[in-house]
Amino acid sequence: MCALNQFIGSYSLYFYAQKATVSGTVALKATVPDTMALEKIHERFTTVSVCKKGTGTTYMLQIKNLTLTHKKDLREILGDFSCVFNNGDKAVIIGEEGNGKSTLLKWLYDPLMVEEYCEAEGERLISGEVLGYLAQELPKEDQQKSVYEFFSKQESFWNQTPKELNQTAAKFHIAPDFFYREQQMSTLSGGEKVKAQLMRILFAEPTVLLLDEPSNDIDIETLETLEELILSWDKIVIYISHDETLIERTANKIIHIEQIRRKTKSRFCIANTSYTEYLKNRSSQMENQARQAADERRQKQIRDEKFQRIYQSVEHAQAVITRQNPSGGRLLKKKMHAVKSMGRRFEREDENMTAMPEEETAIYFELGTKDSKIPAGKTVLDYSLDQLTLPDGSRVLAENISLRIRGSEKICIIGKNGAGKTTLLKKIAKDLMERSDIRAEYMPQNYEDQLDLSLTPVEYLNTTGDKEEMTRIRTYLGALKYTADEMDHPIRELSGGQKAKVLLLKMSLSNANVLILDEPTRNFSPLSGPVIRQMLAAFPGAIISISHDRKYIMEVCEKVYRLETHGLVETNLQSEG
């Protein structure tokens, strides 16, 4: 059901009209028992790209006519989506928060993962492929395992030689003994959790990598390793990431999922090009389409005004001759018939006019007011700590820490995963939030530490209970691209980016003048990223943050400190960007 098939230069953009309703769930896991069966599948689906990898093994990955519908509000997330993936594809799924990126990736890995909240209709054709899936968050069943148990329960771990394990540890910038630790997985840093999951996936030797926010929380050194992994992967990679730098450097296939008309209509686009070229071509196409549509409407106005004058002139002449000579209007009747025929032709032509380009509604949001500004001479933080240890006191992470912040400074703390950045920020947040001379708000790495997941966003943000505040909150949420239905969903059903927006709005409503942010851009789409960075850079108060987002560091932060074992060391911005 292709509604639009346009070409920009040498790159194809495919836009599909979507079905309004769907029913049933079809999830086909294609296994091929013999050559004849494979031939039948190949004959039926002629667009499938089939390639040989070794003797007698055929591989294939295709999504065919997939429609995903949210069960609660019957909102279509994705409609009639078809895509073929080939070896060498490094496909990034982009789109605003809550548009179904993670849902698509989960369904591709295992349709049962979305069955609870999403109805799916379509086919998933997999033959010979081994799928490796990285979840956005560490699964609950793995939280209580020790690191050693997490790895040792997988058979492929035991296929690794000590030399290979040491090489993997070096590549991911961890200690060689990491695989054998008795430390509980839930106590690892966010970056360490991501690394552990990535390494276990790679031990299984997948042919397809499905990665949901693999760049979350990992240090800059490991980000570079991730870039190398994606670039050197000769099979299929499909991933979601907020990190624009990573996307710019690695993606060669863009899957853009949109929700337009205030999230009442789904649309997608597939482009076999780089992210930078995609944005350039998309912008160019939108501009050209808008220019052409505006020109056609100007011409239409001129034409319609001329037509109206002719119509009124003939109509007036008919009225006059009817009064003066009732039998003499035959010629004018013919003329009016011709004018009306012309009007009908114009109406038909207008139906084929170039449509004005439709885009998702942009985020409009401001953090803080003029009251949030802090005098330049005021000391916001004068912090010192002899020793930074793990929460249980079992290990010293760093010593001789000192940090001084004055006025509306915006600083960022970086460092290797496991260095203690989050532990340090929690201590700083506790001290600042107890102060009465400033108004501090904290966004943790794990949003659930601050959010009540059983409440809706409106309930969570409405502290007074009065109707006026509720109306104001709904207006703000609308500016952050929440639909009316999403405002009334429990927070647990929202995407990571939508949860982050709730916390940002809470900070704004509280009139905070100091923001303490642990990976503030981690769950925002690359399309929202520039707006979020601009918003944080314009915040009139102080910001103390942890981030490995290279664009955030360059565009928002005035000072960068690296956490080392011997304390905080101020670092050159350019070297970390």
C-alpha positions in Angstrom: 0.0 0.0 0.0 2.5 2.5 -1.1 1.1 6.0 -1.1 4.2 7.9 -2.1 7.4 6.7 -3.7 9.8 9.5 -4.3 13.5 9.7 -5.2 16.0 12.2 -3.9 19.2 12.1 -5.9 20.4 8.5 -5.8 18.6 7.7 -2.6 15.2 6.2 -2.4 12.7 7.3 0.2 9.6 5.1 0.7 6.5 6.5 2.4 3.6 4.3 3.1 0.0 5.0 3.7 -1.2 3.1 6.7 -4.2 1.0 7.5 -6.6 2.3 10.1 -7.3 -1.0 11.9 -5.7 -4.4 12.2 -6.6 -7.7 13.7 -4.9 -10.9 14.7 -1.3 -11.7 15.3 0.9 -13.4 12.8 4.5 -14.1 13.6 6.3 -16.4 11.3 9.6 -17.9 12.4 10.8 -19.4 9.2 12.9 -22.5 9.6 14.0 -24.3 6.5 14.2 -28.0 6.8 15.3 -28.7 3.3 16.4 -27.1 0.0 13.0 -27.5 -1.6 11.3 -25.6 1.2 13.8 -22.8 0.8 13.2 -22.6 -2.9 9.4 -22.3 -2.3 10.0 -19.4 0.1 12.4 -17.7 -2.3 9.9 -18.2 -5.1 7.1 -16.6 -3.1 9.2 -13.6 -1.8 11.2 -12.6 -4.8 12.5 -9.4 -3.1 14.3 -11.3 -0.4 18.0 -11.0 -0.7 19.6 -14.5 -0.1 23.3 -15.0 0.4 25.5 -18.0 1.0 27.6 -18.2 4.2 29.4 -21.5 4.2 28.5 -24.7 2.6 24.9 -25.5 2.3 23.7 -22.7 4.6 21.3 -20.0 3.4 20.5 -16.8 5.3 17.6 -14.4 5.1 16.1 -11.6 7.1 12.9 -9.8 6.1 9.9 -8.1 7.6 6.8 -8.2 5.5 3.6 -6.2 5.9 4.0 -5.6 9.6 1.4 -3.5 11.4 1.8 -2.8 15.2 -1.1 -1.4 17.2 -1.1 -0.3 20.8 -3.7 -2.4 22.6 -4.7 0.2 25.2 -5.6 3.2 23.0 -5.7 1.4 19.6 -3.1 3.8 18.2 -1.3 2.5 15.2 2.4 2.5 15.9 3.6 1.2 12.6 1.6 0.3 9.5 2.2 -2.1 6.6 6.0 -2.0 7.2 8.2 -4.1 4.9 12.0 -4.2 4.8 14.8 -6.5 3.6 18.1 -6.6 5.4 21.3 -7.6 3.7 24.8 -8.4 4.8 26.7 -5.1 5.5 23.5 -3.2 6.5 24.1 -1.0 9.5 20.5 0.1 10.0 19.6 2.6 12.6 16.0 3.1 13.7 15.2 6.7 14.5 12.1 8.6 15.6 10.8 10.5 18.5 10.2 9.1 22.0 7.2 6.7 22.1 7.1 6.1 18.4 7.7 2.4 18.6 11.4 2.0 17.9 12.0 -0.5 20.8 8.8 -2.3 20.1 9.9 -2.9 16.5 13.2 -4.3 17.6 11.7 -6.5 20.3 9.2 -7.9 17.8 11.9 -8.7 15.4 13.8 -10.6 18.0 10.8 -12.3 19.5 7.2 -11.4 18.8 6.1 -12.7 22.3 8.0 -9.8 23.9 5.4 -7.2 22.7 2.3 -9.4 23.0 1.3 -8.0 26.4 0.8 -4.4 25.2 0.9 -4.5 21.4 -1.1 -6.3 18.7 1.0 -7.4 15.7 0.0 -8.5 12.2 2.7 -9.4 9.7 5.5 -11.8 8.9 9.0 -12.2 10.1 11.1 -14.2 7.8 14.3 -15.6 9.3 16.3 -18.4 7.9 19.7 -19.4 9.1 20.2 -16.2 11.0 21.3 -16.2 14.7 19.9 -13.1 16.5 21.7 -11.4 19.3 19.5 -8.9 21.2 20.7 -6.1 23.6 17.8 -4.8 25.7 17.6 -1.2 26.7 17.6 -2.2 30.4 19.2 -5.3 32.0 16.4 -7.9 32.2 15.0 -8.5 35.7 15.9 -12.2 35.7 19.6 -11.2 35.3 19.6 -8.5 38.0 20.2 -10.8 40.9 22.8 -12.9 39.2 26.5 -12.6 40.0 28.7 -11.5 37.0 30.2 -15.0 36.9 26.8 -16.6 36.9 25.6 -14.2 34.2 28.4 -15.4 31.8 28.8 -19.0 32.9 25.1 -19.9 32.4 25.7 -19.4 28.6 27.4 -22.4 26.9 29.3 -20.2 24.4 31.2 -18.6 27.3 33.0 -21.9 27.8 34.1 -21.9 24.2 36.3 -18.9 24.9 40.0 -19.5 25.7 41.7 -17.4 28.4 43.5 -15.6 25.7 40.3 -14.7 23.9 38.7 -13.5 27.2 41.7 -11.3 27.9 41.4 -9.8 24.4 37.7 -9.2 24.8 38.3 -7.5 28.2 41.0 -5.3 26.7 38.7 -4.3 23.8 35.9 -3.3 26.2 38.2 -1.6 28.7 37.5 -3.8 31.7 39.8 -5.9 34.0 40.5 -9.5 32.9 39.0 -10.9 36.1 35.6 -9.1 35.3 34.0 -12.4 34.0 34.6 -14.2 37.3 33.4 -11.6 39.8 30.9 -12.5 42.4 29.5 -8.9 42.3 25.8 -8.8 41.7 24.8 -7.6 38.2 22.4 -5.0 39.7 25.3 -3.3 41.5 27.3 -2.7 38.3 27.4 0.8 36.8 25.1 1.5 33.8 28.0 1.2 31.4 29.3 -2.0 32.9 25.9 -3.6 32.5 25.8 -2.6 28.8 29.4 -4.0 28.3 28.5 -7.3 30.0 25.5 -7.8 27.8 27.3 -6.9 24.6 30.2 -9.3 25.4 27.8 -12.2 26.2 25.9 -11.6 23.0 29.2 -11.6 20.9 30.3 -14.9 22.6 27.2 -16.6 21.0 28.5 -15.6 17.5 25.3 -14.1 16.2 24.8 -13.2 12.5 22.4 -10.3 13.3 22.9 -7.8 16.1 19.7 -6.1 17.4 20.9 -3.4 19.8 18.6 -1.1 21.8 20.5 1.9 22.9 24.0 0.2 23.0 25.6 3.6 23.6 23.7 4.2 26.9 26.1 5.0 29.8 29.2 3.6 28.2 32.4 5.6 28.5 33.9 7.5 25.5 36.7 4.8 25.0 34.0 2.1 24.8 31.9 4.2 22.5 34.8 4.2 20.1 35.0 0.4 20.4 31.3 0.2 19.7 31.8 2.3 16.6 34.5 0.0 15.4 32.4 -3.1 16.1 29.5 -1.8 14.0 31.7 -0.6 11.2 33.6 -3.9 11.0 30.5 -6.1 11.3 30.1 -7.8 7.9 26.7 -9.2 8.6 23.5 -7.3 9.7 23.3 -4.7 12.5 20.0 -3.1 13.4 20.2 -0.6 16.3 18.6 2.3 18.1 20.8 5.1 19.6 20.4 8.6 20.9 24.1 9.2 20.2 24.2 11.4 17.0 28.0 11.0 16.7 27.7 7.2 16.7 24.9 7.3 14.1 26.7 9.8 11.9 29.8 7.6 11.9 28.3 4.1 11.4 24.8 4.0 9.9 24.3 3.3 6.2 20.6 2.5 6.3 18.0 4.8 8.0 14.6 3.6 9.3 12.6 6.6 10.4 9.3 6.0 12.3 7.1 9.0 12.6 3.7 9.9 14.2 2.2 12.8 12.5 -1.1 14.8 12.9 -0.6 14.8 16.7 0.1 11.1 16.7 -3.0 10.1 14.9 -1.2 8.8 11.8 1.9 6.6 11.5 4.4 6.9 8.7 7.8 5.5 8.1 10.7 6.0 5.7 13.5 3.8 4.6 16.7 5.3 3.1 19.8 3.5 2.1 22.2 6.3 2.9 24.1 7.8 5.8 22.4 9.7 8.6 24.0 13.0 7.5 22.9 12.6 3.9 19.4 11.5 5.0 18.9 14.6 7.1 20.3 16.8 4.2 18.1 15.1 1.6 15.0 15.1 3.8 15.4 18.8 4.6 15.9 19.5 0.9 12.9 17.4 -0.1 10.7 19.1 2.6 11.9 22.6 1.4 11.2 21.8 -2.3 7.9 20.3 -1.5 6.9 23.2 0.7 8.1 25.7 -2.0 6.2 23.8 -4.8 3.0 23.5 -2.6 3.1 27.2 -1.8 3.7 28.2 -5.4 0.8 26.0 -6.5 -1.5 27.6 -3.9 -0.5 31.1 -5.1 -1.3 30.1 -8.6 -4.5 28.6 -7.4 -5.5 31.8 -5.7 -4.8 33.9 -8.8 -6.8 31.4 -10.9 -9.7 31.2 -8.5 -9.9 35.0 -8.3 -10.0 35.2 -12.1 -12.5 32.4 -12.3 -14.7 34.1 -9.7 -14.7 37.3 -11.7 -15.7 35.4 -14.9 -18.4 33.5 -13.1 -19.9 36.6 -11.5 -19.8 38.4 -14.8 -21.7 35.7 -16.6 -24.1 35.2 -13.7 -24.8 39.0 -13.7 -25.3 39.0 -17.5 -27.8 36.1 -17.2 -29.8 38.0 -14.6 -30.0 41.1 -16.7 -31.0 39.4 -19.9 -33.5 37.3 -18.1 -35.3 40.4 -17.0 -35.0 42.2 -20.4 -35.3 39.4 -22.8 -36.3 36.0 -21.3 -35.9 34.1 -24.5 -32.5 35.7 -25.4 -30.3 33.9 -22.8 -29.5 30.8 -24.8 -25.9 31.8 -25.5 -25.3 32.9 -21.9 -26.6 29.5 -20.7 -24.0 27.8 -22.9 -21.3 30.1 -21.6 -22.3 29.4 -17.9 -22.3 25.7 -18.6 -18.7 26.1 -19.9 -17.7 28.1 -16.9 -19.1 25.5 -14.5 -17.3 22.7 -16.4 -14.1 24.7 -16.0 -14.8 25.0 -12.2 -15.3 21.2 -11.9 -12.0 20.7 -13.9 -10.2 23.0 -11.4 -11.6 21.0 -8.5 -10.2 17.8 -10.0 -6.8 19.5 -10.5 -6.8 20.8 -6.9 -7.1 17.2 -5.7 -3.7 16.5 -7.2 -2.0 19.5 -5.8 1.3 19.0 -4.0 0.6 18.5 -0.3 2.3 20.7 2.2 5.0 18.5 3.9 3.9 16.9 7.2 6.3 16.7 10.1 6.0 15.7 13.7 5.2 18.6 16.0 8.4 20.1 17.3 9.2 20.1 21.0 8.6 23.4 22.6 9.8 23.7 26.1 11.9 25.9 28.4 13.8 25.0 31.5 13.8 27.6 34.2 12.9 31.3 34.4 14.8 34.5 35.0 14.4 33.6 38.7 16.6 30.5 38.1 19.7 32.6 37.4 22.4 32.4 40.1 24.6 35.4 40.8 28.1 34.9 39.4 29.8 35.3 42.7 27.6 32.8 44.6 29.3 29.5 45.6 26.9 26.7 44.4 29.2 23.9 45.5 32.4 23.6 47.4 32.7 19.9 47.8 35.6 17.7 49.1 35.8 14.0 49.9 38.8 12.1 51.2 37.6 8.7 49.8 34.9 7.7 47.4 33.9 4.0 48.0 31.3 1.7 46.6 28.0 2.0 48.5 28.8 -1.1 50.5 32.2 0.2 51.3 34.0 -2.8 49.8 36.3 -0.9 47.5 37.9 2.5 47.3 37.1 4.1 43.9 38.8 7.5 44.2 40.6 9.7 46.7 41.1 13.4 47.4 38.1 14.6 45.4 37.3 18.3 45.3 34.9 20.3 43.2 34.0 24.0 43.3 31.2 25.5 41.3 30.2 29.2 41.2 27.3 31.0 39.6 25.5 29.4 36.6 28.4 27.2 35.6 27.6 24.0 33.6 30.0 21.2 34.3 30.3 17.6 33.2 32.0 14.7 34.9 33.4 11.9 32.6 35.5 8.8 33.3 35.7 5.1 32.7 32.7 2.9 33.5 32.9 1.8 37.1 35.1 4.8 38.1 32.4 5.9 40.6 30.8 8.9 38.7 27.2 8.0 39.6 28.1 7.2 43.2 29.8 10.6 43.5 26.9 12.4 41.8 24.4 10.8 44.2 26.5 12.2 47.2 26.6 15.6 45.7 22.8 15.6 44.9 22.0 14.5 48.5 24.0 17.5 49.9 22.6 20.1 47.4 19.0 19.0 47.8 19.2 19.5 51.6 20.3 23.1 51.1 17.7 25.9 51.6 19.7 28.7 49.8 19.3 26.9 46.4 16.6 24.9 44.7 18.2 21.7 43.4 16.6 18.9 41.4 18.1 15.5 40.5 17.7 13.3 37.4 19.2 9.9 38.2 20.5 7.4 35.7 17.7 5.1 36.7 14.5 7.1 36.4 12.6 4.6 38.6 14.5 6.0 41.6 12.5 9.2 41.3 9.3 8.2 39.5 6.2 6.5 40.8 5.5 4.1 37.9 1.9 3.5 39.0 0.9 7.1 38.5 0.1 8.9 35.2 2.4 11.8 34.2 -0.4 14.2 35.1 -0.9 12.6 38.6 2.8 12.6 39.3 3.3 16.3 38.3 0.1 17.7 39.9 1.2 18.2 43.5 -1.6 20.6 44.5 -4.5 18.7 43.0 -6.2 21.9 41.7 -7.7 21.9 38.2 -5.8 25.0 37.0 -2.5 23.3 37.6 -3.7 20.1 35.9 -4.6 22.1 32.8 -1.2 23.8 32.9 0.5 20.4 33.2 -1.5 19.0 30.3 -0.5 22.0 28.2 3.2 21.4 29.0 3.0 17.7 28.3 1.3 18.5 24.9 4.3 20.8 24.1 6.5 17.7 24.8 4.6 15.6 22.3 2.4 13.7 24.6 -1.0 12.7 23.3 -4.0 13.0 25.5 -4.0 9.2 25.9 -0.3 9.1 26.9 -0.9 11.7 29.6 -3.3 9.2 31.2 -1.1 6.1 30.8 0.8 4.8 33.8 4.4 6.0 33.7 5.6 2.4 33.6 4.1 2.1 30.1 6.1 5.1 28.7 9.3 5.0 26.8 12.6 6.0 28.4 12.6 9.3 26.6 9.0 10.0 27.7 10.0 9.3 31.4 13.0 11.6 31.0 10.6 14.4 29.8 8.5 13.9 32.9 11.5 14.5 35.1 12.6 17.5 33.1 9.1 19.0 33.4 9.1 18.4 37.2 12.4 20.3 37.3 10.9 23.2 35.4 7.7 23.3 37.5 9.7 23.3 40.7 11.6 26.4 39.5 14.9 24.7 40.2 18.1 26.8 39.8 20.5 23.8 40.1 20.1 20.7 37.9 22.0 17.5 38.8 21.8 15.2 35.8 23.1 11.7 35.3 23.3 11.0 31.5 20.6 13.6 30.7 20.4 12.8 26.9 20.6 9.0 27.2 17.0 8.3 26.1 16.2 11.2 23.8 16.0 10.6 20.1 18.8 12.0 17.8 16.0 14.2 16.4 15.1 15.6 19.8 18.8 15.8 20.9 19.6 19.2 19.4 16.5 20.7 21.0 17.3 19.2 24.4 20.9 20.4 24.3 19.8 23.9 23.3 17.3 23.9 26.2 20.0 22.8 28.7 22.5 25.3 27.3 20.0 28.1 27.7 19.1 27.1 31.3 19.9 30.2 33.5 21.0 28.2 36.5 23.9 25.8 37.2 24.2 22.2 35.8 26.2 19.4 37.3 26.1 16.4 35.1 27.6 13.1 34.0 27.6 12.4 30.3 29.5 10.6 27.5 27.4 12.3 24.8 30.1 14.0 22.8 27.7 16.6 21.3 26.3 17.4 24.8 29.8 17.9 26.2 30.7 20.3 23.4 27.5 22.3 23.2 26.4 22.5 26.8 29.3 22.1 29.2 31.7 24.9 30.1 34.1 22.7 32.1 34.8 18.9 32.0 36.3 16.9 34.8 37.6 13.4 34.5 37.2 11.2 37.5 40.5 9.4 38.2 41.6 7.3 41.2 43.5 10.3 42.5 40.5 12.7 42.1 38.8 15.0 39.6 41.0 16.4 36.8 39.9 19.3 34.6 40.1 18.2 31.0 40.2 20.0 27.7 36.7 20.1 26.0 38.1 19.5 22.5 39.9 16.3 23.5 36.6 14.8 24.8 34.3 15.9 22.0 
